[in-house]
């Protein structure tokens, strides 16, 4: 009985972490699949959104849900400006130039946040309704973790419906599968990417805010979790919404379990598995073969 409760606790904790990984990484997956742009600064937008959400609640007395909306909108708007002024200049540049630009942008944002706000971790103040334990019948577990799981499921269903049942979703899928063919059909790829980039950054902002309670939120956030975001994209396959979801859940649960039983080497095990997987299937578990 105790063993079963322990297993359930680890699975629920891993699912909650996986949902945060998915919310942050899904925008990176789509933009990399759409444009093939190596955006290592995606985590910086998650951090910026997290700061907006946390500071809006703490300094301005904004409620939790409105703060999430503000973080999404502000980050999406800022990222759209960055995309038009900076990113668009490097779409056809070599991958090394894209990597150097985006990692440089990460360090600029880290330094700016450190100077303006400080190097301290910024705690997320949860509303009373999301604190404490929730009785699930077979186990009592943290209310906020259950909330994250529910939010993640709602988001993946909403994104799937949006990508599979709307005109915009059809355009994005067409551009991911064959950009040249999509352009020949009259799809404005530049406008499409700006919208997708802004939306993906807004999603990252939500993930940064929602995950601040247990992942933490400090200026080093983009560097600490960058590899995890990239692993989700690589395993799920660039441009694959459902692939990113399954990959994030798999990595979240695996990371949670390994940190409990192999605290010194759990992360190394995940990296090794990712390398072996990509040697076997370079397109990821859920990506399409070339």
KEKE-771967 format. One record per residue (C-alpha): residue number from 1; residue in three letters; chain; x, y, z. Coordinates in pm, whole numbers, plus 50000, padded with zeros to 5 digits. Last residue first. Layout:
<rs>
<r num="NUM" residu="ALA" chaine="A" x="X" y="Y" z="Z"/>
...
</rs>
This chain:
<rs>
<r num="290" residu="UNK" chaine="A" x="51288" y="51251" z="45611"/>
<r num="289" residu="UNK" chaine="A" x="51107" y="51055" z="45880"/>
<r num="288" residu="UNK" chaine="A" x="50831" y="51240" z="46059"/>
<r num="287" residu="UNK" chaine="A" x="50878" y="51339" z="46421"/>
<r num="286" residu="UNK" chaine="A" x="50719" y="51150" z="46711"/>
<r num="285" residu="UNK" chaine="A" x="51016" y="50968" z="46860"/>
<r num="284" residu="UNK" chaine="A" x="51266" y="51224" z="46738"/>
<r num="283" residu="UNK" chaine="A" x="51382" y="51308" z="46383"/>
<r num="282" residu="UNK" chaine="A" x="51731" y="51171" z="46455"/>
<r num="281" residu="UNK" chaine="A" x="51579" y="50831" z="46539"/>
<r num="280" residu="UNK" chaine="A" x="51841" y="50579" z="46658"/>
<r num="279" residu="UNK" chaine="A" x="52125" y="50824" z="46720"/>
<r num="278" residu="UNK" chaine="A" x="51863" y="51063" z="46857"/>
<r num="277" residu="UNK" chaine="A" x="51742" y="50802" z="47104"/>
<r num="276" residu="UNK" chaine="A" x="52093" y="50715" z="47219"/>
<r num="275" residu="UNK" chaine="A" x="52173" y="51080" z="47282"/>
<r num="274" residu="UNK" chaine="A" x="51844" y="51134" z="47467"/>
<r num="273" residu="UNK" chaine="A" x="51904" y="50827" z="47684"/>
<r num="272" residu="UNK" chaine="A" x="52250" y="50959" z="47779"/>
<r num="271" residu="UNK" chaine="A" x="52111" y="51303" z="47866"/>
<r num="270" residu="UNK" chaine="A" x="51839" y="51146" z="48081"/>
<r num="269" residu="UNK" chaine="A" x="52094" y="50928" z="48265"/>
<r num="268" residu="UNK" chaine="A" x="52315" y="51231" z="48330"/>
<r num="267" residu="UNK" chaine="A" x="52017" y="51404" z="48491"/>
<r num="266" residu="UNK" chaine="A" x="51962" y="51114" z="48728"/>
<r num="265" residu="UNK" chaine="A" x="52324" y="51084" z="48835"/>
<r num="264" residu="UNK" chaine="A" x="52357" y="51236" z="49182"/>
<r num="263" residu="UNK" chaine="A" x="51992" y="51211" z="49290"/>
<r num="262" residu="UNK" chaine="A" x="51954" y="50849" z="49177"/>
<r num="261" residu="UNK" chaine="A" x="51634" y="50729" z="49351"/>
<r num="260" residu="UNK" chaine="A" x="51443" y="51054" z="49398"/>
<r num="259" residu="UNK" chaine="A" x="51606" y="51253" z="49119"/>
<r num="258" residu="UNK" chaine="A" x="51552" y="50956" z="48890"/>
<r num="257" residu="UNK" chaine="A" x="51177" y="50944" z="48957"/>
<r num="256" residu="UNK" chaine="A" x="51120" y="51315" z="48896"/>
<r num="255" residu="UNK" chaine="A" x="51341" y="51318" z="48585"/>
<r num="254" residu="UNK" chaine="A" x="51159" y="51018" z="48437"/>
<r num="253" residu="UNK" chaine="A" x="50817" y="51168" z="48509"/>
<r num="252" residu="UNK" chaine="A" x="50907" y="51504" z="48355"/>
<r num="251" residu="UNK" chaine="A" x="51094" y="51349" z="48062"/>
<r num="250" residu="UNK" chaine="A" x="50801" y="51128" z="47963"/>
<r num="249" residu="UNK" chaine="A" x="50546" y="51407" z="48018"/>
<r num="248" residu="UNK" chaine="A" x="50753" y="51650" z="47811"/>
<r num="247" residu="UNK" chaine="A" x="50804" y="51395" z="47532"/>
<r num="246" residu="UNK" chaine="A" x="50433" y="51308" z="47518"/>
<r num="245" residu="UNK" chaine="A" x="50336" y="51676" z="47499"/>
<r num="244" residu="UNK" chaine="A" x="50608" y="51769" z="47248"/>
<r num="243" residu="UNK" chaine="A" x="50495" y="51484" z="47023"/>
<r num="242" residu="UNK" chaine="A" x="50135" y="51596" z="47053"/>
<r num="241" residu="UNK" chaine="A" x="50231" y="51942" z="46931"/>
<r num="240" residu="UNK" chaine="A" x="50477" y="51827" z="46663"/>
<r num="239" residu="UNK" chaine="A" x="50669" y="52113" z="46497"/>
<r num="238" residu="UNK" chaine="A" x="51012" y="51979" z="46583"/>
<r num="237" residu="UNK" chaine="A" x="51001" y="51612" z="46694"/>
<r num="236" residu="UNK" chaine="A" x="50897" y="51504" z="47042"/>
<r num="235" residu="UNK" chaine="A" x="51243" y="51383" z="47143"/>
<r num="234" residu="UNK" chaine="A" x="51430" y="51681" z="46997"/>
<r num="233" residu="UNK" chaine="A" x="51175" y="51939" z="47111"/>
<r num="232" residu="UNK" chaine="A" x="51156" y="51799" z="47465"/>
<r num="231" residu="UNK" chaine="A" x="51536" y="51770" z="47475"/>
<r num="230" residu="UNK" chaine="A" x="51569" y="52136" z="47373"/>
<r num="229" residu="UNK" chaine="A" x="51347" y="52249" z="47659"/>
<r num="228" residu="UNK" chaine="A" x="51543" y="52033" z="47906"/>
<r num="227" residu="UNK" chaine="A" x="51875" y="52170" z="47780"/>
<r num="226" residu="UNK" chaine="A" x="51760" y="52530" z="47829"/>
<r num="225" residu="UNK" chaine="A" x="51652" y="52469" z="48190"/>
<r num="224" residu="UNK" chaine="A" x="51944" y="52612" z="48389"/>
<r num="223" residu="UNK" chaine="A" x="52051" y="52858" z="48118"/>
<r num="222" residu="UNK" chaine="A" x="51718" y="53037" z="48080"/>
<r num="221" residu="UNK" chaine="A" x="51659" y="53036" z="48461"/>
<r num="220" residu="UNK" chaine="A" x="51989" y="53206" z="48552"/>
<r num="219" residu="UNK" chaine="A" x="51813" y="53539" z="48623"/>
<r num="218" residu="UNK" chaine="A" x="51595" y="53382" z="48894"/>
<r num="217" residu="UNK" chaine="A" x="51264" y="53197" z="48904"/>
<r num="216" residu="UNK" chaine="A" x="51226" y="52867" z="49087"/>
<r num="215" residu="UNK" chaine="A" x="51135" y="52531" z="48941"/>
<r num="214" residu="UNK" chaine="A" x="50880" y="52462" z="49219"/>
<r num="213" residu="UNK" chaine="A" x="50658" y="52772" z="49242"/>
<r num="212" residu="UNK" chaine="A" x="50803" y="52934" z="48930"/>
<r num="211" residu="UNK" chaine="A" x="50645" y="52665" z="48712"/>
<r num="210" residu="UNK" chaine="A" x="50319" y="52848" z="48648"/>
<r num="209" residu="UNK" chaine="A" x="50499" y="53174" z="48573"/>
<r num="208" residu="UNK" chaine="A" x="50762" y="53033" z="48339"/>
<r num="207" residu="UNK" chaine="A" x="50506" y="52806" z="48176"/>
<r num="206" residu="UNK" chaine="A" x="50274" y="53098" z="48110"/>
<r num="205" residu="UNK" chaine="A" x="50565" y="53298" z="47969"/>
<r num="204" residu="UNK" chaine="A" x="50658" y="53007" z="47743"/>
<r num="203" residu="UNK" chaine="A" x="50302" y="53012" z="47611"/>
<r num="202" residu="UNK" chaine="A" x="50341" y="53382" z="47535"/>
<r num="201" residu="UNK" chaine="A" x="50668" y="53304" z="47357"/>
<r num="200" residu="UNK" chaine="A" x="50488" y="53046" z="47144"/>
<r num="199" residu="UNK" chaine="A" x="50211" y="53294" z="47063"/>
<r num="198" residu="UNK" chaine="A" x="50460" y="53562" z="46962"/>
<r num="197" residu="UNK" chaine="A" x="50658" y="53320" z="46745"/>
<r num="196" residu="UNK" chaine="A" x="50342" y="53184" z="46586"/>
<r num="195" residu="UNK" chaine="A" x="50213" y="53533" z="46500"/>
<r num="194" residu="UNK" chaine="A" x="50552" y="53644" z="46366"/>
<r num="193" residu="UNK" chaine="A" x="50588" y="53313" z="46179"/>
<r num="192" residu="UNK" chaine="A" x="50255" y="53349" z="46004"/>
<r num="191" residu="UNK" chaine="A" x="50331" y="53707" z="45902"/>
<r num="190" residu="UNK" chaine="A" x="50661" y="53597" z="45747"/>
<r num="189" residu="UNK" chaine="A" x="50507" y="53285" z="45588"/>
<r num="188" residu="UNK" chaine="A" x="50231" y="53471" z="45406"/>
<r num="187" residu="UNK" chaine="A" x="50049" y="53169" z="45260"/>
<r num="186" residu="UNK" chaine="A" x="49989" y="53213" z="44886"/>
<r num="185" residu="UNK" chaine="A" x="49986" y="52850" z="44777"/>
<r num="184" residu="UNK" chaine="A" x="50346" y="52882" z="44651"/>
<r num="183" residu="UNK" chaine="A" x="50448" y="52986" z="45002"/>
<r num="182" residu="UNK" chaine="A" x="50298" y="52667" z="45146"/>
<r num="181" residu="UNK" chaine="A" x="50479" y="52456" z="44884"/>
<r num="180" residu="UNK" chaine="A" x="50808" y="52620" z="44977"/>
<r num="179" residu="UNK" chaine="A" x="50749" y="52568" z="45349"/>
<r num="178" residu="UNK" chaine="A" x="50672" y="52198" z="45328"/>
<r num="177" residu="UNK" chaine="A" x="50571" y="52009" z="45643"/>
<r num="176" residu="UNK" chaine="A" x="50604" y="52298" z="45888"/>
<r num="175" residu="UNK" chaine="A" x="50443" y="52543" z="45645"/>
<r num="174" residu="UNK" chaine="A" x="50146" y="52311" z="45589"/>
<r num="173" residu="UNK" chaine="A" x="50105" y="52257" z="45962"/>
<r num="172" residu="UNK" chaine="A" x="50113" y="52634" z="46022"/>
<r num="171" residu="UNK" chaine="A" x="49861" y="52698" z="45746"/>
<r num="170" residu="UNK" chaine="A" x="49627" y="52426" z="45877"/>
<r num="169" residu="UNK" chaine="A" x="49649" y="52573" z="46226"/>
<r num="168" residu="UNK" chaine="A" x="49559" y="52916" z="46093"/>
<r num="167" residu="UNK" chaine="A" x="49258" y="52769" z="45912"/>
<r num="166" residu="UNK" chaine="A" x="49136" y="52600" z="46228"/>
<r num="165" residu="UNK" chaine="A" x="49055" y="52239" z="46326"/>
<r num="164" residu="UNK" chaine="A" x="49389" y="52056" z="46359"/>
<r num="163" residu="UNK" chaine="A" x="49618" y="52325" z="46498"/>
<r num="162" residu="UNK" chaine="A" x="49357" y="52490" z="46719"/>
<r num="161" residu="UNK" chaine="A" x="49205" y="52158" z="46827"/>
<r num="160" residu="UNK" chaine="A" x="49549" y="52028" z="46922"/>
<r num="159" residu="UNK" chaine="A" x="49632" y="52354" z="47100"/>
<r num="158" residu="UNK" chaine="A" x="49311" y="52342" z="47303"/>
<r num="157" residu="UNK" chaine="A" x="49360" y="51975" z="47394"/>
<r num="156" residu="UNK" chaine="A" x="49722" y="52044" z="47493"/>
<r num="155" residu="UNK" chaine="A" x="49614" y="52346" z="47699"/>
<r num="154" residu="UNK" chaine="A" x="49336" y="52163" z="47885"/>
<r num="153" residu="UNK" chaine="A" x="49572" y="51875" z="47969"/>
<r num="152" residu="UNK" chaine="A" x="49838" y="52117" z="48095"/>
<r num="151" residu="UNK" chaine="A" x="49587" y="52308" z="48308"/>
<r num="150" residu="UNK" chaine="A" x="49464" y="51984" z="48468"/>
<r num="149" residu="UNK" chaine="A" x="49819" y="51869" z="48545"/>
<r num="148" residu="UNK" chaine="A" x="49914" y="52211" z="48681"/>
<r num="147" residu="UNK" chaine="A" x="49607" y="52216" z="48909"/>
<r num="146" residu="UNK" chaine="A" x="49697" y="51871" z="49042"/>
<r num="145" residu="UNK" chaine="A" x="50042" y="52005" z="49127"/>
<r num="144" residu="UNK" chaine="A" x="49885" y="52310" z="49294"/>
<r num="143" residu="UNK" chaine="A" x="49658" y="52098" z="49513"/>
<r num="142" residu="UNK" chaine="A" x="49948" y="51898" z="49651"/>
<r num="141" residu="UNK" chaine="A" x="49848" y="51535" z="49696"/>
<r num="140" residu="UNK" chaine="A" x="49625" y="51324" z="49918"/>
<r num="139" residu="UNK" chaine="A" x="49608" y="50970" z="49786"/>
<r num="138" residu="UNK" chaine="A" x="49363" y="50700" z="49675"/>
<r num="137" residu="UNK" chaine="A" x="49053" y="50918" z="49700"/>
<r num="136" residu="UNK" chaine="A" x="49203" y="51220" z="49527"/>
<r num="135" residu="UNK" chaine="A" x="49208" y="51433" z="49844"/>
<r num="134" residu="UNK" chaine="A" x="49371" y="51768" z="49765"/>
<r num="133" residu="UNK" chaine="A" x="49648" y="51910" z="49982"/>
<r num="132" residu="UNK" chaine="A" x="49742" y="52267" z="50072"/>
<r num="131" residu="UNK" chaine="A" x="49752" y="52574" z="49853"/>
<r num="130" residu="UNK" chaine="A" x="49571" y="52633" z="49525"/>
<r num="129" residu="UNK" chaine="A" x="49255" y="52789" z="49669"/>
<r num="128" residu="UNK" chaine="A" x="49459" y="53021" z="49892"/>
<r num="127" residu="UNK" chaine="A" x="49617" y="53195" z="49592"/>
<r num="126" residu="UNK" chaine="A" x="49981" y="53108" z="49526"/>
<r num="125" residu="UNK" chaine="A" x="50253" y="53365" z="49584"/>
<r num="124" residu="UNK" chaine="A" x="50533" y="53278" z="49340"/>
<r num="123" residu="UNK" chaine="A" x="50881" y="53329" z="49486"/>
<r num="122" residu="UNK" chaine="A" x="51142" y="53540" z="49301"/>
<r num="121" residu="UNK" chaine="A" x="51492" y="53397" z="49345"/>
<r num="120" residu="UNK" chaine="A" x="51749" y="53666" z="49409"/>
<r num="119" residu="UNK" chaine="A" x="51987" y="53802" z="49144"/>
<r num="118" residu="UNK" chaine="A" x="51842" y="54153" z="49136"/>
<r num="117" residu="UNK" chaine="A" x="51554" y="54333" z="48967"/>
<r num="116" residu="UNK" chaine="A" x="51705" y="54585" z="48724"/>
<r num="115" residu="UNK" chaine="A" x="52070" y="54475" z="48724"/>
<r num="114" residu="UNK" chaine="A" x="52004" y="54100" z="48733"/>
<r num="113" residu="UNK" chaine="A" x="51722" y="54130" z="48478"/>
<r num="112" residu="UNK" chaine="A" x="51947" y="54318" z="48237"/>
<r num="111" residu="UNK" chaine="A" x="52237" y="54076" z="48282"/>
<r num="110" residu="UNK" chaine="A" x="52013" y="53775" z="48215"/>
<r num="109" residu="UNK" chaine="A" x="51856" y="53948" z="47914"/>
<r num="108" residu="UNK" chaine="A" x="52197" y="54025" z="47762"/>
<r num="107" residu="UNK" chaine="A" x="52320" y="53672" z="47837"/>
<r num="106" residu="UNK" chaine="A" x="52017" y="53518" z="47663"/>
<r num="105" residu="UNK" chaine="A" x="52056" y="53753" z="47364"/>
<r num="104" residu="UNK" chaine="A" x="52411" y="53627" z="47321"/>
<r num="103" residu="UNK" chaine="A" x="52276" y="53272" z="47320"/>
<r num="102" residu="UNK" chaine="A" x="52029" y="53380" z="47051"/>
<r num="101" residu="UNK" chaine="A" x="52285" y="53553" z="46831"/>
<r num="100" residu="UNK" chaine="A" x="52555" y="53287" z="46861"/>
<r num="99" residu="UNK" chaine="A" x="52309" y="53007" z="46786"/>
<r num="98" residu="UNK" chaine="A" x="52159" y="53188" z="46487"/>
<r num="97" residu="UNK" chaine="A" x="52504" y="53267" z="46347"/>
<r num="96" residu="UNK" chaine="A" x="52606" y="52902" z="46388"/>
<r num="95" residu="UNK" chaine="A" x="52288" y="52793" z="46208"/>
<r num="94" residu="UNK" chaine="A" x="52390" y="52984" z="45897"/>
<r num="93" residu="UNK" chaine="A" x="52176" y="53289" z="45812"/>
<r num="92" residu="UNK" chaine="A" x="51849" y="53257" z="45619"/>
<r num="91" residu="UNK" chaine="A" x="51627" y="53351" z="45911"/>
<r num="90" residu="UNK" chaine="A" x="51886" y="53589" z="46054"/>
<r num="89" residu="UNK" chaine="A" x="51739" y="53933" z="45986"/>
<r num="88" residu="UNK" chaine="A" x="51392" y="53815" z="46091"/>
<r num="87" residu="UNK" chaine="A" x="51523" y="53745" z="46442"/>
<r num="86" residu="UNK" chaine="A" x="51622" y="54103" z="46519"/>
<r num="85" residu="UNK" chaine="A" x="51364" y="54374" z="46450"/>
<r num="84" residu="UNK" chaine="A" x="51060" y="54166" z="46353"/>
<r num="83" residu="UNK" chaine="A" x="51117" y="53883" z="46601"/>
<r num="82" residu="UNK" chaine="A" x="51223" y="54112" z="46885"/>
<r num="81" residu="UNK" chaine="A" x="50906" y="54319" z="46839"/>
<r num="80" residu="UNK" chaine="A" x="50694" y="54002" z="46835"/>
<r num="79" residu="UNK" chaine="A" x="50877" y="53881" z="47147"/>
<r num="78" residu="UNK" chaine="A" x="50782" y="54196" z="47337"/>
<r num="77" residu="UNK" chaine="A" x="50416" y="54162" z="47240"/>
<r num="76" residu="UNK" chaine="A" x="50401" y="53790" z="47329"/>
<r num="75" residu="UNK" chaine="A" x="50575" y="53858" z="47660"/>
<r num="74" residu="UNK" chaine="A" x="50332" y="54135" z="47753"/>
<r num="73" residu="UNK" chaine="A" x="50025" y="53934" z="47649"/>
<r num="72" residu="UNK" chaine="A" x="50121" y="53611" z="47827"/>
<r num="71" residu="UNK" chaine="A" x="50239" y="53781" z="48144"/>
<r num="70" residu="UNK" chaine="A" x="49922" y="53990" z="48159"/>
<r num="69" residu="UNK" chaine="A" x="49704" y="53680" z="48118"/>
<r num="68" residu="UNK" chaine="A" x="49894" y="53496" z="48393"/>
<r num="67" residu="UNK" chaine="A" x="49861" y="53802" z="48617"/>
<r num="66" residu="UNK" chaine="A" x="49485" y="53811" z="48552"/>
<r num="65" residu="UNK" chaine="A" x="49460" y="53445" z="48669"/>
<r num="64" residu="UNK" chaine="A" x="49668" y="53494" z="48984"/>
<r num="63" residu="UNK" chaine="A" x="49516" y="53822" z="49099"/>
<r num="62" residu="UNK" chaine="A" x="49701" y="54153" z="49062"/>
<r num="61" residu="UNK" chaine="A" x="49820" y="54316" z="49386"/>
<r num="60" residu="UNK" chaine="A" x="50057" y="54549" z="49206"/>
<r num="59" residu="UNK" chaine="A" x="50388" y="54456" z="49367"/>
<r num="58" residu="UNK" chaine="A" x="50347" y="54087" z="49448"/>
<r num="57" residu="UNK" chaine="A" x="50098" y="53971" z="49184"/>
<r num="56" residu="UNK" chaine="A" x="50240" y="54181" z="48901"/>
<r num="55" residu="UNK" chaine="A" x="50592" y="54092" z="49014"/>
<r num="54" residu="UNK" chaine="A" x="50527" y="53717" z="48987"/>
<r num="53" residu="UNK" chaine="A" x="50350" y="53735" z="48649"/>
<r num="52" residu="UNK" chaine="A" x="50595" y="53979" z="48488"/>
<r num="51" residu="UNK" chaine="A" x="50891" y="53782" z="48623"/>
<r num="50" residu="UNK" chaine="A" x="50752" y="53456" z="48486"/>
<r num="49" residu="UNK" chaine="A" x="50695" y="53615" z="48148"/>
<r num="48" residu="UNK" chaine="A" x="51056" y="53733" z="48140"/>
<r num="47" residu="UNK" chaine="A" x="51178" y="53387" z="48242"/>
<r num="46" residu="UNK" chaine="A" x="50975" y="53212" z="47972"/>
<r num="45" residu="UNK" chaine="A" x="51106" y="53468" z="47722"/>
<r num="44" residu="UNK" chaine="A" x="51461" y="53383" z="47834"/>
<r num="43" residu="UNK" chaine="A" x="51384" y="53013" z="47790"/>
<r num="42" residu="UNK" chaine="A" x="51323" y="53073" z="47419"/>
<r num="41" residu="UNK" chaine="A" x="51665" y="53237" z="47382"/>
<r num="40" residu="UNK" chaine="A" x="51822" y="52926" z="47227"/>
<r num="39" residu="UNK" chaine="A" x="51622" y="52986" z="46910"/>
<r num="38" residu="UNK" chaine="A" x="51771" y="52763" z="46639"/>
<r num="37" residu="UNK" chaine="A" x="51549" y="52864" z="46346"/>
<r num="36" residu="UNK" chaine="A" x="51418" y="52580" z="46131"/>
<r num="35" residu="UNK" chaine="A" x="51133" y="52807" z="46029"/>
<r num="34" residu="UNK" chaine="A" x="50816" y="52609" z="46102"/>
<r num="33" residu="UNK" chaine="A" x="50960" y="52313" z="46292"/>
<r num="32" residu="UNK" chaine="A" x="51179" y="52536" z="46505"/>
<r num="31" residu="UNK" chaine="A" x="50885" y="52770" z="46565"/>
<r num="30" residu="UNK" chaine="A" x="50653" y="52482" z="46654"/>
<r num="29" residu="UNK" chaine="A" x="50892" y="52311" z="46896"/>
<r num="28" residu="UNK" chaine="A" x="50992" y="52636" z="47064"/>
<r num="27" residu="UNK" chaine="A" x="50625" y="52719" z="47123"/>
<r num="26" residu="UNK" chaine="A" x="50565" y="52374" z="47273"/>
<r num="25" residu="UNK" chaine="A" x="50860" y="52401" z="47511"/>
<r num="24" residu="UNK" chaine="A" x="50723" y="52623" z="47789"/>
<r num="23" residu="UNK" chaine="A" x="50380" y="52461" z="47815"/>
<r num="22" residu="UNK" chaine="A" x="50531" y="52115" z="47772"/>
<r num="21" residu="UNK" chaine="A" x="50794" y="52158" z="48042"/>
<r num="20" residu="UNK" chaine="A" x="50526" y="52288" z="48280"/>
<r num="19" residu="UNK" chaine="A" x="50311" y="51985" z="48202"/>
<r num="18" residu="UNK" chaine="A" x="50607" y="51753" z="48257"/>
<r num="17" residu="UNK" chaine="A" x="50669" y="51895" z="48604"/>
<r num="16" residu="UNK" chaine="A" x="50307" y="51826" z="48699"/>
<r num="15" residu="UNK" chaine="A" x="50323" y="51479" z="48543"/>
<r num="14" residu="UNK" chaine="A" x="50643" y="51401" z="48733"/>
<r num="13" residu="UNK" chaine="A" x="50485" y="51500" z="49064"/>
<r num="12" residu="UNK" chaine="A" x="50177" y="51291" z="48986"/>
<r num="11" residu="UNK" chaine="A" x="50391" y="50992" z="48886"/>
<r num="10" residu="UNK" chaine="A" x="50610" y="51025" z="49194"/>
<r num="9" residu="UNK" chaine="A" x="50313" y="51044" z="49430"/>
<r num="8" residu="UNK" chaine="A" x="50141" y="50751" z="49262"/>
<r num="7" residu="UNK" chaine="A" x="50457" y="50540" z="49303"/>
<r num="6" residu="UNK" chaine="A" x="50484" y="50633" z="49671"/>
<r num="5" residu="UNK" chaine="A" x="50116" y="50556" z="49725"/>
<r num="4" residu="UNK" chaine="A" x="50166" y="50214" z="49566"/>
<r num="3" residu="UNK" chaine="A" x="50472" y="50146" z="49785"/>
<r num="2" residu="UNK" chaine="A" x="50275" y="50241" z="50098"/>
<r num="1" residu="UNK" chaine="A" x="50000" y="50000" z="50000"/>
</rs>
